[in-house]
Amino acid sequence: MTYSCMSGDSHVQFEAETYAHRVPEKFRDKLPQRIKLPNGGDGRRYPDGTTFVGSTGHYAGHSPETFDPRLVHFDEEVGHGGPEQRLREQDADGVDAEILYTIWGRRGFDTETTKAVVHAYNAYLAEEFCSYAPDRLLGIGLLPHSGLVDDDIAEMEHCKKLGLTGVVVYKWPNGQRYPTPEDDRFWAAALDLQMPISVHTAMNIRRAEYGEFSIKYPIEPDGWERPPICIVDRMSRYGTTHCGCLELTEMIMTGIFDRFPALHIYFAENQIGWIPIFKEQMDMIYEVNHVWAERALGLHRLRRKPSEYVEEHAYWGFFDDPIGVKLRHEVGIDRIIWGSDFPHEVTRWPESQKLLSQQLAEVPADERRKMLSQNLIDFFHLDR
């Protein structure tokens, strides 16, 4: 298929009842249940008793004046139907194909339930949804993130066999707040499988707090009244916690890209206008601090400037970012991917083409092609 406009960040929103038939019977009673809210809207109740009420993820098709997340009716919302409906929604927005993520809750799930439900969801996504139009519905698989690297590798292999386009990482495979050498088996497996890895906005991790570090240093501080500065936090604070800059900095500073030079990560739905100052400042902070940190903490010495790893190993998603478009060459024109974020609140559906005409009006045709299709094709190996 020939693509001219693709979304590198869209969403499928299935209720658990949609794929429950794929879940082993002994786990089905643990799935979130659809409930009717007192105000008439739809909600979900999770096994731990948590009630989900409304979502700005159902914004598409509404206006700022008419949208109310408390009054969402799942079956009536765009972006919440079957594959036939989804193709009509793509056509209405002038989009040829979409990378499809999901926002999936696992509240109250134990490890075995999580593994079973993730396995079932991935099978449903591949075999009952994306298979309807595999050139246009490009599904991204989930991983169980049990804290055991082997579990994530096994499910990634399952996703590959199903023909899913890639997998999304929401936690470090080792289960910690930072990467460890144990994760290397996961990165090696991803490269062996030729399975693209993405992070949707950011992982579900937090920054270091007082007395903590954002990476595991080889040498534990001894005799310090309080721990020295965490260079990773300093280097990543010029981005935002929403944009994956913390995770990328952790990967750089623990040498993952030195060990796996063929590894690339796509950070979807991030905007791009902040990346030039992020690269500039991380280089300055590394230059000042890396010598003492190597001596005192055993910090891995990088082979290149930190910004060079950003330029070579990271792809970035944007949706509505005029400043970022102006700075596209400082970001890297071969590393930028547009996404509609359909059907979430920042989507412009069904007027994405109007938005793109405005923001890309001064962008040459070859650069538009890269941002709207070619970079996505390259990252996800869609031309193979």
C-alpha positions as CSV (number, residue, x, y, z in Angstrom):
1,M,0.0,0.0,0.0
2,T,1.2,3.5,-0.7
3,Y,0.9,5.9,2.2
4,S,0.7,9.7,2.1
5,C,-0.6,10.5,5.6
6,M,-0.3,8.1,8.5
7,S,-0.9,8.6,12.2
8,G,2.0,7.4,14.4
9,D,-0.1,7.7,17.5
10,S,-3.8,6.7,17.7
11,H,-5.8,4.6,20.1
12,V,-8.1,1.6,20.2
13,Q,-10.5,1.6,23.2
14,F,-12.0,-1.8,23.8
15,E,-14.1,-2.7,26.8
16,A,-12.9,-6.0,28.4
17,E,-16.1,-7.6,27.4
18,T,-14.9,-7.3,23.8
19,Y,-12.1,-9.7,24.2
20,A,-13.2,-11.6,27.2
21,H,-13.9,-14.7,25.1
22,R,-10.1,-14.9,24.6
23,V,-9.4,-14.8,28.4
24,P,-9.2,-18.2,30.2
25,E,-12.5,-18.7,32.1
26,K,-10.9,-18.7,35.5
27,F,-9.7,-15.1,35.0
28,R,-12.8,-13.6,33.5
29,D,-14.4,-12.5,36.7
30,K,-11.4,-10.3,37.4
31,L,-11.9,-8.2,34.3
32,P,-13.3,-4.7,34.7
33,Q,-17.0,-4.5,34.3
34,R,-19.0,-1.9,32.4
35,I,-21.4,-0.1,34.7
36,K,-24.0,2.6,34.3
37,L,-23.3,5.8,36.3
38,P,-26.0,7.7,38.2
39,N,-25.8,10.6,35.7
40,G,-26.5,8.2,32.8
41,G,-22.9,7.9,31.5
42,D,-20.9,4.7,31.2
43,G,-18.1,3.7,33.5
44,R,-16.0,0.7,34.5
45,R,-15.5,-1.0,37.8
46,Y,-12.2,-2.8,38.5
47,P,-11.5,-5.8,40.7
48,D,-10.1,-3.6,43.5
49,G,-13.3,-1.6,43.6
50,T,-12.0,1.4,41.7
51,T,-14.6,3.0,39.5
52,F,-13.6,4.6,36.3
53,V,-15.8,7.6,35.5
54,G,-15.5,9.3,32.1
55,S,-12.4,10.0,30.1
56,T,-11.1,12.8,27.9
57,G,-9.9,9.9,25.8
58,H,-13.4,9.9,24.3
59,Y,-13.2,13.6,23.1
60,A,-13.3,13.0,19.3
61,G,-16.6,14.0,17.8
62,H,-17.3,16.6,20.5
63,S,-16.5,20.2,20.9
64,P,-15.2,22.1,24.0
65,E,-18.7,23.3,24.6
66,T,-20.5,19.9,24.3
67,F,-17.9,17.5,25.8
68,D,-18.5,16.2,29.3
69,P,-16.4,13.1,30.4
70,R,-19.1,12.2,32.9
71,L,-21.6,11.6,30.1
72,V,-19.6,9.3,27.9
73,H,-21.6,6.5,26.3
74,F,-19.1,4.0,25.1
75,D,-21.0,2.4,22.3
76,E,-21.9,5.8,20.8
77,E,-18.4,7.3,20.7
78,V,-16.1,7.5,17.7
79,G,-13.0,5.4,18.1
80,H,-14.8,2.9,20.2
81,G,-16.2,0.6,17.5
82,G,-15.1,-2.3,15.3
83,P,-12.6,-2.3,12.4
84,E,-15.2,-1.3,9.8
85,Q,-16.1,1.8,11.8
86,R,-12.4,2.6,12.3
87,L,-11.7,2.6,8.6
88,R,-14.6,5.1,8.0
89,E,-13.1,7.3,10.7
90,Q,-9.7,7.2,9.1
91,D,-11.2,8.1,5.7
92,A,-13.1,11.0,7.3
93,D,-9.8,12.4,8.7
94,G,-7.7,11.8,5.5
95,V,-5.5,9.2,7.3
96,D,-4.3,6.1,5.4
97,A,-3.3,4.1,8.4
98,E,-2.8,4.3,12.2
99,I,-0.4,3.0,14.8
100,L,-2.8,1.7,17.5
101,Y,-2.0,2.0,21.1
102,T,-4.4,1.3,24.0
103,I,-4.8,2.8,27.5
104,W,-5.2,-0.3,29.6
105,G,-5.9,-0.6,33.3
106,R,-4.8,-3.5,35.4
107,R,-6.1,-2.3,38.8
108,G,-6.4,-5.2,41.2
109,F,-4.8,-7.7,38.8
110,D,-2.3,-10.2,40.2
111,T,0.6,-11.4,38.0
112,E,-1.1,-14.4,36.5
113,T,-4.2,-12.5,35.7
114,T,-2.2,-9.7,34.0
115,K,-0.3,-12.2,31.9
116,A,-3.5,-14.0,30.8
117,V,-5.4,-10.8,30.0
118,V,-2.5,-9.2,28.1
119,H,-2.0,-12.4,26.1
120,A,-5.7,-12.4,25.2
121,Y,-5.8,-8.7,24.3
122,N,-2.9,-9.1,21.9
123,A,-4.5,-12.0,20.2
124,Y,-7.8,-10.2,19.8
125,L,-6.1,-7.1,18.5
126,A,-4.2,-9.0,15.9
127,E,-6.6,-11.7,14.8
128,E,-10.0,-10.0,15.2
129,F,-9.4,-6.3,14.7
130,C,-6.2,-5.5,12.7
131,S,-6.6,-8.5,10.5
132,Y,-9.6,-6.8,8.9
133,A,-7.3,-4.3,7.2
134,P,-3.7,-5.2,8.1
135,D,-2.2,-2.4,6.0
136,R,-4.3,0.3,7.7
137,L,-4.8,-1.0,11.3
138,L,-1.3,-1.3,12.8
139,G,-1.6,-2.8,16.2
140,I,0.9,-2.3,19.1
141,G,1.1,-5.2,21.6
142,L,1.1,-4.9,25.4
143,L,3.6,-6.6,27.7
144,P,2.8,-8.0,31.1
145,H,5.5,-6.1,33.0
146,S,5.5,-8.7,35.8
147,G,9.0,-7.8,36.9
148,L,10.5,-10.9,35.2
149,V,12.3,-10.1,32.0
150,D,11.4,-13.6,30.6
151,D,7.7,-12.8,30.8
152,D,8.1,-9.7,28.7
153,I,10.3,-11.5,26.2
154,A,7.8,-14.4,25.9
155,E,4.9,-12.0,25.2
156,M,6.9,-10.0,22.7
157,E,7.6,-13.3,20.9
158,H,3.8,-13.9,20.9
159,C,3.2,-10.5,19.5
160,K,5.7,-11.1,16.7
161,K,4.0,-14.4,15.8
162,L,0.6,-12.6,15.7
163,G,2.0,-10.1,13.2
164,L,1.6,-7.0,15.4
165,T,3.5,-4.0,14.3
166,G,5.4,-3.5,17.6
167,V,5.2,-3.5,21.3
168,V,4.9,-0.7,23.9
169,V,7.0,-0.5,27.0
170,Y,5.4,1.0,30.1
171,K,8.0,-0.2,32.6
172,W,11.5,-1.4,32.6
173,P,11.4,-5.2,32.1
174,N,13.3,-5.8,35.3
175,G,10.5,-4.2,37.3
176,Q,12.7,-1.5,38.9
177,R,12.4,2.3,38.6
178,Y,15.5,2.3,36.4
179,P,17.2,0.0,33.9
180,T,19.5,-2.8,35.0
181,P,21.8,-5.2,33.2
182,E,19.1,-7.8,33.4
183,D,17.1,-5.8,30.8
184,D,19.8,-6.4,28.2
185,R,18.2,-9.8,27.4
186,F,15.0,-7.9,26.5
187,W,16.8,-5.5,24.1
188,A,18.7,-8.3,22.6
189,A,15.5,-10.3,22.0
190,A,13.8,-7.3,20.4
191,L,16.7,-6.8,18.0
192,D,16.8,-10.6,17.2
193,L,13.0,-10.5,16.5
194,Q,13.2,-7.2,14.6
195,M,10.4,-6.0,16.9
196,P,10.1,-2.2,17.1
197,I,9.9,-0.9,20.6
198,S,8.0,2.3,21.6
199,V,7.2,4.3,24.7
200,H,3.8,6.0,24.7
201,T,4.5,9.5,26.2
202,A,6.5,8.1,29.1
203,M,6.9,5.0,31.3
204,N,4.9,4.6,34.5
205,I,7.9,5.5,36.7
206,R,8.7,8.5,38.8
207,R,11.8,10.7,39.1
208,A,14.2,10.2,42.0
209,E,13.2,11.6,45.3
210,Y,15.5,13.0,48.0
211,G,18.1,10.3,48.9
212,E,17.5,8.3,45.7
213,F,19.0,8.0,42.2
214,S,17.4,7.6,38.8
215,I,19.9,4.9,37.9
216,K,21.8,2.2,39.7
217,Y,25.4,3.3,40.1
218,P,28.1,0.6,40.2
219,I,29.6,2.2,43.3
220,E,27.3,2.8,46.2
221,P,28.0,6.2,47.9
222,D,29.7,5.6,51.2
223,G,30.2,8.2,53.9
224,W,28.1,10.9,52.2
225,E,26.0,13.1,54.5
226,R,23.5,12.9,51.7
227,P,23.7,11.4,48.2
228,P,25.4,13.5,45.6
229,I,23.4,15.0,42.7
230,C,21.7,12.6,40.4
231,I,23.2,13.5,37.0
232,V,20.3,11.7,35.2
233,D,17.7,13.9,36.8
234,R,19.8,17.0,36.1
235,M,20.3,16.0,32.4
236,S,16.6,15.2,31.8
237,R,14.9,18.0,33.6
238,Y,15.0,20.3,30.6
239,G,12.5,18.1,28.9
240,T,9.4,17.1,30.9
241,T,8.3,14.1,32.9
242,H,5.6,13.5,30.2
243,C,7.9,13.3,27.3
244,G,10.1,10.3,27.9
245,C,13.2,12.3,28.4
246,L,13.9,10.7,31.8
247,E,13.7,7.2,30.3
248,L,15.9,8.1,27.4
249,T,18.5,9.7,29.6
250,E,18.5,6.6,31.8
251,M,19.1,4.4,28.7
252,I,21.9,6.7,27.5
253,M,23.7,6.9,30.9
254,T,23.6,3.2,31.6
255,G,25.2,2.4,28.3
256,I,22.3,0.6,26.6
257,F,22.9,2.2,23.2
258,D,26.7,1.5,23.5
259,R,25.9,-2.2,24.0
260,F,23.1,-2.2,21.4
261,P,24.0,0.3,18.7
262,A,21.1,-0.9,16.4
263,L,18.4,-0.2,19.0
264,H,16.0,2.6,18.3
265,I,13.1,3.7,20.5
266,Y,10.0,5.6,19.4
267,F,8.6,8.0,22.0
268,A,5.0,8.6,20.8
269,E,2.8,11.6,21.6
270,N,5.4,13.9,23.0
271,Q,5.6,17.1,21.0
272,I,9.1,18.1,19.8
273,G,9.7,21.8,20.5
274,W,11.6,21.1,23.7
275,I,14.1,18.7,22.3
276,P,16.8,21.1,21.1
277,I,17.3,22.6,24.5
278,F,17.1,19.2,26.1
279,K,20.0,18.1,23.9
280,E,22.0,21.3,24.5
281,Q,21.7,21.2,28.3
282,M,22.3,17.5,28.7
283,D,25.6,17.8,27.0
284,M,26.6,20.8,29.2
285,I,25.7,19.0,32.4
286,Y,27.4,15.7,31.4
287,E,30.6,17.6,30.5
288,V,30.8,19.2,34.0
289,N,29.9,16.2,36.0
290,H,30.9,13.0,34.3
291,V,34.6,12.9,35.5
292,W,33.9,13.0,39.2
293,A,30.8,10.8,38.9
294,E,32.9,8.1,37.1
295,R,35.5,8.3,39.9
296,A,33.1,8.4,42.8
297,L,30.1,6.4,41.5
298,G,31.5,4.3,38.7
299,L,29.4,6.1,36.1
300,H,29.5,4.5,32.7
301,R,31.7,6.7,30.4
302,L,29.9,7.5,27.2
303,R,31.6,7.0,23.9
304,R,29.9,10.1,22.5
305,K,28.1,13.2,23.6
306,P,24.7,12.4,25.1
307,S,22.9,14.5,22.5
308,E,24.4,12.3,19.8
309,Y,22.6,9.2,21.2
310,V,19.4,11.2,21.2
311,E,19.9,12.1,17.5
312,E,20.7,8.5,16.5
313,H,18.5,6.3,18.7
314,A,15.2,8.2,19.4
315,Y,12.2,8.9,17.2
316,W,9.7,11.5,18.4
317,G,5.9,11.9,18.0
318,F,4.1,15.2,17.7
319,F,0.5,16.2,17.1
320,D,0.0,20.0,17.3
321,D,3.4,21.8,17.7
322,P,4.0,24.8,15.5
323,I,7.3,25.7,17.4
324,G,8.5,22.1,17.0
325,V,7.8,22.2,13.3
326,K,9.9,25.4,13.0
327,L,12.7,23.7,14.9
328,R,12.4,20.4,13.0
329,H,16.0,20.5,11.7
330,E,17.3,20.9,15.3
331,V,15.3,17.9,16.3
332,G,16.2,15.8,13.2
333,I,13.9,15.7,10.2
334,D,14.4,11.9,9.9
335,R,13.2,11.3,13.5
336,I,9.9,13.1,13.6
337,I,6.5,11.3,13.3
338,W,3.1,13.0,13.3
339,G,0.2,11.4,15.1
340,S,-3.5,12.4,15.5
341,D,-3.9,11.0,19.0
342,F,-7.4,10.0,17.9
343,P,-9.8,9.9,19.7
344,H,-8.2,11.6,22.7
345,E,-8.7,15.3,23.7
346,V,-5.8,16.7,21.6
347,T,-7.1,15.1,18.4
348,R,-8.4,17.4,15.6
349,W,-10.5,14.7,14.1
350,P,-12.0,14.9,11.5
351,E,-10.0,18.0,10.6
352,S,-6.4,16.8,10.9
353,Q,-5.7,17.7,7.3
354,K,-6.7,21.3,8.0
355,L,-4.3,21.4,11.0
356,L,-1.5,19.9,8.9
357,S,-2.1,22.3,6.1
358,Q,-1.6,25.2,8.5
359,Q,1.4,23.8,10.4
360,L,3.3,22.4,7.4
361,A,2.5,25.2,5.0
362,E,6.2,26.3,4.8
363,V,7.6,22.7,4.9
364,P,9.0,21.3,1.7
365,A,7.2,18.3,0.2
366,D,10.1,15.9,0.9
367,E,10.1,16.8,4.5
368,R,6.3,16.6,4.8
369,R,6.5,13.1,3.4
370,K,9.1,12.1,6.1
371,M,7.0,13.4,9.0
372,L,3.7,12.1,7.7
373,S,4.7,8.6,6.4
374,Q,8.3,7.7,5.6
375,N,9.8,8.0,9.1
376,L,7.0,5.8,10.5
377,I,7.5,3.3,7.7
378,D,11.2,3.2,8.4
379,F,10.9,2.8,12.2
380,F,8.2,0.1,12.0
381,H,9.7,-1.7,9.0
382,L,6.5,-1.4,7.1
383,D,8.2,-1.7,3.7
384,R,9.4,-5.3,4.4
